[in-house]
Amino acid sequence: MSKTLDTGANLSRRGDDGLAAIGATPGAQRHDVTAKAKAGGKAAAMPAAARIVLRLLERLHTGSLSLVLPDGRTLRFGRGEPAASMRLSRWEAFGAALARGDIGFAESWIDGDWQTDSLADLLSLLIANRDALESAVYGTAAGRLLYRIRHLLRRNSRTGSRRNIHAHYDLGNDFYRLWLDPGMTYSSALFDGDAGRTLVQAQEAKYRRMLDELSLPAGASVLEIGCGWGAFAELAVADGLRVKGLTLSTEQLAWARDRLAATGAGRLASFELQDYRDERGRHDGIVSIEMFEAVGEAYWPRYFETVARTLAPGGRAVIQTITIDEALFDRYRRGTDFIQQYVFPGGMLPSVPAFEAAARRAGLRVLRRFAFGQDYARTLQLWREAFCARLPEVRAQGFDERFVRTWLFYLAYCEAAFRSGNTDVVQFTLERA
């Protein structure tokens, strides 16, 4: 049976992301609209939504866009860098973006309504011009309502958390091992300005920094809330620490247990299929790596209360999380976006002030914060390139074209957001006040 996300009918067309691997052919033959007019050509009628979006595109103030319409005409907007291109196969893409914002825009890509030479460049251009394209970015209130309701119904209650985690992480270990680094780390690496650092080395550097922040002696106990496939635990037990890892993913649980058993240090690590809210132990240190985004704002108080309750006096917690620009936070928290709808159901990013305020209310003090968002952009680029290079194997696992296009959009969407600064990734070092 073909594996797919819940995004509707199968594709009838394929697009490209500047990679031959996705099997695209060039779009319609390009014609300069000015030359066409001089030759006495007559433009084809276009939908009202298209005319509205084209007027918005005339407001581009940063970078340039070459846009090929379904009737073959080429329109050019703005000038300079970043430069991007887009080729439309169907007019419906305009209406989808205007009505449903970034969700509709993504859905029209998934449906094969448009192609581009580089998704990351196109999305970076649109983000840079967010203010000029606000109507198309956020969509109409009516168009967003159904998605907002669906997002609210995916709250991270105990039952909802298991369902939401399963939807993303239990796609299969064989899928993730195709394009993650050999250590199976699915969070930002830390390149720290070192252009020669490999992804494997950068992932270890991230873990090393967290261990340094914990500053624990051998024999100390560490709770990892959201242990992934066990990469942090493997490094921590090599330093003589005892680690208890929590996960709600059956796929990750099996991998992590086998991984640590194979090292011969399994006695120092235990992994449990357990909700963080059920933890009753006391630990010398706590680590949580990009799990907080899956908690949900309604459950932030319980999360930080759990951290404070399970952290031994004098101990530290190091929490790595993706954050959203404070200027965007209020509007973001009242709505929903492509990531929440198609990739991480129930997810919610904090702003830095919102995160720190929630931690303080639980009796935790922020000792340090360390941001490295541009390193996440680089990490995502490397993942995207690896994903594209392994597309034949992705398809061989039974994933269909809608799934492929959804993941291409997801990886490029996140890369562009980090490059622009709309999102960041931060390690917060906390202690009990």
C-alpha positions in Angstrom: 0.0 0.0 0.0 1.3 3.5 -0.9 2.3 5.6 2.1 1.0 9.1 2.0 0.1 12.1 4.2 -3.5 13.1 4.5 -3.4 15.7 1.7 -5.9 14.5 -0.9 -5.7 12.8 -4.3 -2.5 11.6 -5.9 -0.4 14.0 -8.0 -1.0 14.1 -11.7 2.0 16.2 -12.4 5.5 16.5 -10.9 7.4 19.6 -10.0 11.1 20.3 -9.4 13.2 21.7 -6.7 16.2 22.3 -9.0 17.0 18.6 -8.7 16.8 16.1 -11.5 16.0 13.5 -8.9 12.4 14.6 -8.6 11.9 13.9 -12.3 10.5 17.3 -13.5 10.6 18.7 -16.9 10.8 22.5 -17.6 7.6 24.4 -17.4 5.8 26.2 -20.2 7.9 28.0 -22.8 8.8 31.5 -21.5 7.7 34.7 -23.2 8.4 38.2 -22.0 5.1 39.9 -21.5 6.4 43.2 -22.7 7.6 41.7 -26.0 4.3 40.0 -26.4 2.4 43.3 -26.0 4.6 45.0 -28.5 3.9 42.2 -31.0 0.2 42.9 -30.6 -0.5 39.7 -28.5 -3.5 39.6 -26.3 -3.1 38.4 -22.7 -5.4 35.5 -21.7 -8.1 36.2 -19.1 -7.0 35.4 -15.6 -9.0 34.8 -12.4 -9.6 37.7 -10.0 -7.4 36.0 -7.3 -4.5 36.0 -9.8 -4.9 39.7 -10.5 -4.9 40.5 -6.7 -1.8 38.5 -6.1 0.0 40.0 -9.0 -0.7 43.4 -7.7 0.7 42.4 -4.3 3.9 41.1 -6.1 4.4 44.6 -7.6 5.2 45.7 -4.0 8.3 43.5 -3.8 11.0 45.6 -2.2 13.7 43.0 -1.6 15.0 40.6 -4.3 13.4 39.6 -7.6 10.9 37.1 -8.9 10.5 35.6 -12.4 7.0 34.3 -12.7 5.8 32.2 -15.6 2.0 32.2 -15.8 -0.1 29.2 -17.0 -0.7 31.0 -20.4 3.1 31.1 -21.0 3.7 34.7 -20.2 6.7 35.7 -18.0 6.3 38.5 -15.5 9.2 39.9 -13.5 9.0 41.6 -10.2 11.6 43.5 -8.1 15.3 43.4 -8.7 18.5 42.1 -7.2 19.0 39.3 -4.7 17.6 37.0 -3.5 16.4 36.0 -7.0 13.8 33.2 -7.4 11.7 31.7 -10.1 8.2 30.1 -10.2 6.3 28.4 -13.0 2.6 27.9 -12.7 0.8 25.0 -14.3 -2.7 26.1 -13.0 -4.3 29.4 -12.0 -5.6 27.7 -8.8 -2.4 28.4 -6.9 -3.3 32.1 -6.7 -6.7 31.5 -5.1 -5.3 28.9 -2.7 -2.6 31.3 -1.4 -5.0 34.2 -1.1 -7.6 32.3 0.8 -5.4 30.0 3.0 -2.1 31.8 3.2 1.1 29.7 3.5 -1.0 26.6 4.0 -2.8 27.1 0.7 0.5 28.0 -1.0 2.0 24.8 0.2 -1.0 22.7 -0.8 -0.9 24.1 -4.3 2.8 22.9 -4.4 1.8 19.5 -3.1 -0.9 19.4 -5.8 1.7 20.1 -8.5 0.1 23.5 -9.4 3.6 25.2 -9.6 7.3 24.4 -9.9 10.5 26.3 -9.0 14.2 26.0 -9.6 14.7 26.3 -5.8 12.1 26.1 -3.1 14.4 27.5 -0.5 15.3 30.5 -2.6 11.6 31.2 -3.4 10.5 30.9 0.2 13.4 33.1 1.3 12.2 35.8 -1.2 8.6 35.6 0.0 9.7 35.8 3.7 11.9 38.9 2.9 8.8 40.6 1.5 6.3 39.4 4.2 5.0 42.9 4.9 4.2 43.5 1.2 2.5 40.1 0.8 0.7 40.0 4.1 -2.7 39.1 2.5 -1.2 36.1 0.7 0.9 35.1 3.7 -1.9 34.9 6.2 -4.9 34.2 4.0 -8.5 35.2 4.8 -10.2 34.6 8.2 -12.7 32.3 6.7 -10.1 30.4 4.7 -8.0 29.8 7.9 -10.9 28.8 10.2 -11.1 25.1 9.4 -7.3 24.7 9.8 -7.4 26.5 13.1 -10.1 24.3 14.4 -8.2 21.2 13.3 -5.1 22.5 15.0 -7.0 23.0 18.3 -8.4 19.5 18.1 -4.8 18.1 18.0 -3.9 19.3 21.4 -1.1 17.5 23.2 -3.1 15.8 25.9 -1.7 12.4 26.9 -3.7 10.7 24.2 -3.1 13.5 21.7 0.7 13.5 22.3 1.0 9.8 21.5 -1.0 10.3 18.3 0.9 13.4 17.2 4.3 11.9 17.8 3.3 8.7 16.0 2.2 10.8 13.0 5.7 12.1 12.4 8.4 10.0 14.1 6.9 6.5 13.4 7.2 6.9 9.6 9.9 4.2 10.1 13.5 4.2 11.1 14.5 3.1 7.5 13.0 6.3 6.2 15.0 8.6 8.5 18.2 6.7 8.2 18.2 7.5 4.4 18.9 11.2 4.9 19.9 11.9 8.6 23.5 11.6 9.6 24.8 8.2 10.6 24.2 9.1 14.3 20.4 9.5 13.5 20.2 13.0 15.0 17.0 15.0 14.0 17.8 18.4 15.5 20.1 21.3 14.7 23.8 20.7 14.5 26.3 23.2 15.8 28.8 24.3 13.2 30.0 27.3 15.2 31.6 29.1 12.3 33.7 26.1 11.3 33.2 25.7 7.5 35.1 22.4 7.5 33.0 20.8 10.2 31.0 17.8 8.9 27.4 17.2 9.9 28.5 14.3 12.2 31.1 16.5 13.9 28.6 19.4 14.2 26.0 17.1 15.8 28.5 15.9 18.4 29.6 19.5 19.0 26.0 20.3 19.9 25.8 17.5 22.4 29.2 18.4 23.8 28.1 21.9 24.5 25.0 20.6 26.4 27.1 18.2 28.4 29.5 21.1 29.3 26.5 23.2 30.4 25.3 20.4 32.7 28.8 20.1 34.2 28.2 16.8 35.9 30.7 14.3 37.3 30.8 10.6 36.2 28.0 8.6 37.9 25.5 11.5 37.9 22.0 10.9 36.6 20.5 12.7 33.5 16.9 12.6 32.4 16.4 13.2 28.7 12.9 14.3 27.8 12.5 13.2 24.2 15.4 10.9 23.6 15.1 10.5 19.9 17.2 7.6 18.6 19.7 7.8 21.5 22.6 9.8 20.1 22.9 12.1 23.1 22.6 9.2 25.5 25.4 7.3 23.7 27.7 10.2 24.2 26.7 10.9 27.8 27.2 7.3 28.9 30.6 7.3 27.3 31.4 10.1 29.8 30.2 7.9 32.6 26.8 9.5 33.1 23.6 7.5 33.8 20.8 8.4 31.4 17.1 7.8 31.5 15.5 8.6 28.1 11.8 9.2 27.5 10.0 8.9 24.2 6.5 8.3 22.8 7.8 6.8 19.6 7.9 3.0 19.5 10.3 3.2 16.5 12.7 5.4 18.3 12.5 3.4 21.5 13.5 0.2 19.8 16.4 1.9 18.0 17.7 3.6 21.1 17.6 0.4 23.2 19.4 -1.6 20.5 22.0 1.2 20.0 23.0 1.4 23.6 23.0 -2.4 24.0 25.5 -2.6 21.1 27.9 -0.2 22.8 28.3 -2.4 25.8 27.3 0.5 28.0 23.6 -0.4 28.1 23.7 -0.7 31.9 24.1 3.0 32.2 21.1 3.9 30.0 17.4 3.1 30.2 14.7 4.1 27.7 11.0 4.2 28.4 7.9 4.7 26.4 6.6 7.3 28.8 5.0 10.7 28.9 7.2 13.3 30.5 4.3 14.2 32.9 4.6 10.7 34.5 8.2 11.0 35.5 8.6 10.7 39.3 12.4 10.4 39.7 14.9 13.0 40.8 17.9 13.7 38.5 21.1 15.6 38.7 20.6 17.1 35.2 17.9 17.3 32.5 18.3 17.6 28.8 15.5 18.1 26.3 16.4 18.6 22.6 13.7 20.0 20.3 10.9 18.3 22.2 9.5 21.5 23.7 8.0 22.5 20.3 5.7 19.4 20.6 4.4 20.3 24.1 1.7 22.8 23.1 1.2 26.2 24.9 -1.6 24.9 27.1 0.8 22.4 28.6 3.9 24.6 29.0 3.2 25.1 32.7 3.1 21.3 33.3 6.3 20.8 31.3 8.3 23.3 33.4 6.7 22.1 36.6 7.9 18.6 35.7 11.4 19.9 35.0 11.5 21.8 38.3 10.1 18.8 40.3 12.5 16.2 38.8 15.7 18.4 38.9 17.9 17.8 42.0 18.9 20.9 44.0 22.0 22.4 42.4 21.3 20.6 39.1 20.8 22.2 35.7 18.5 21.6 32.8 19.6 22.4 29.2 16.6 22.7 26.8 17.1 23.2 23.1 14.1 24.5 21.3 13.2 26.3 18.1 11.8 29.8 18.8 9.8 32.3 16.7 10.6 36.0 16.4 8.8 37.8 19.2 7.4 40.3 16.6 5.5 37.4 15.0 4.6 35.4 18.1 1.1 36.9 19.0 -0.2 36.4 15.5 1.3 33.0 15.2 -0.2 31.7 18.4 -3.7 32.8 17.4 -3.5 31.0 14.0 -1.9 28.0 12.5 0.6 27.3 9.8 1.8 24.7 7.3 4.1 23.0 9.8 1.4 22.5 12.3 -1.1 21.2 9.7 1.1 18.9 7.7 4.3 18.0 9.7 4.0 18.4 13.4 0.4 18.3 14.5 -0.2 19.9 17.8 3.1 21.8 17.7 3.7 25.3 19.0 6.9 27.4 18.9 7.6 29.8 21.8 9.2 33.2 21.5 12.3 33.7 23.7 10.4 35.9 26.2 7.5 33.5 26.3 9.8 30.5 27.0 11.7 32.3 29.8 8.5 33.7 31.4 7.0 30.2 31.5 10.2 28.8 33.0 10.3 31.5 35.7 6.7 30.9 36.7 7.7 27.3 37.5 10.6 28.5 39.7 13.4 28.1 37.2 16.1 30.7 36.5 17.6 31.2 33.1 21.4 31.1 33.5 22.3 31.3 29.8 20.8 31.3 26.4 22.8 30.3 23.2 21.3 30.9 19.8 22.6 29.4 16.6 19.8 29.6 14.0 22.0 30.0 11.0 23.5 26.6 11.9 20.0 25.1 11.7 19.6 26.6 8.2 22.8 24.8 7.2 21.6 21.6 8.8 18.3 21.7 7.0 20.1 22.3 3.7 22.2 19.2 4.2 19.2 17.2 5.1 17.3 18.4 2.1 20.2 17.6 -0.2 20.5 14.1 1.3 16.7 13.6 1.0 16.8 14.5 -2.7 19.8 12.3 -3.4 17.9 9.3 -1.9 14.5 9.9 -3.5 14.5 6.6 -5.4 14.9 4.8 -2.1 12.2 6.9 -0.5 9.8 6.0 -3.2 10.9 2.3 -3.0 9.7 2.3 0.6 6.2 3.1 -0.7 6.0 6.9 -0.1 4.0 8.6 -2.9 4.7 11.9 -4.8 2.4 13.9 -2.4 4.6 12.7 0.5 7.8 13.6 -1.4 6.5 17.1 -2.3 5.3 17.7 1.3 8.7 16.9 2.7 10.6 18.9 0.2 8.4 21.9 1.0 8.8 21.3 4.8 12.6 21.1 4.7 12.9 24.2 2.4 10.2 26.1 4.4 12.2 25.6 7.6 15.5 26.4 6.0 14.2 29.7 4.7 12.7 30.6 8.1 16.0 30.1 9.8 18.0 32.0 7.2 15.6 35.0 7.5 15.6 35.0 11.3 11.9 34.4 11.6 12.8 31.3 13.6 15.9 30.6 15.7 17.2 27.7 17.7 18.3 28.3 21.3 19.8 26.3 24.1 18.5 27.5 27.4 20.5 26.6 30.6 18.1 26.6 33.6 18.5 26.0 37.3 16.0 25.9 40.2 15.6 29.3 41.7 
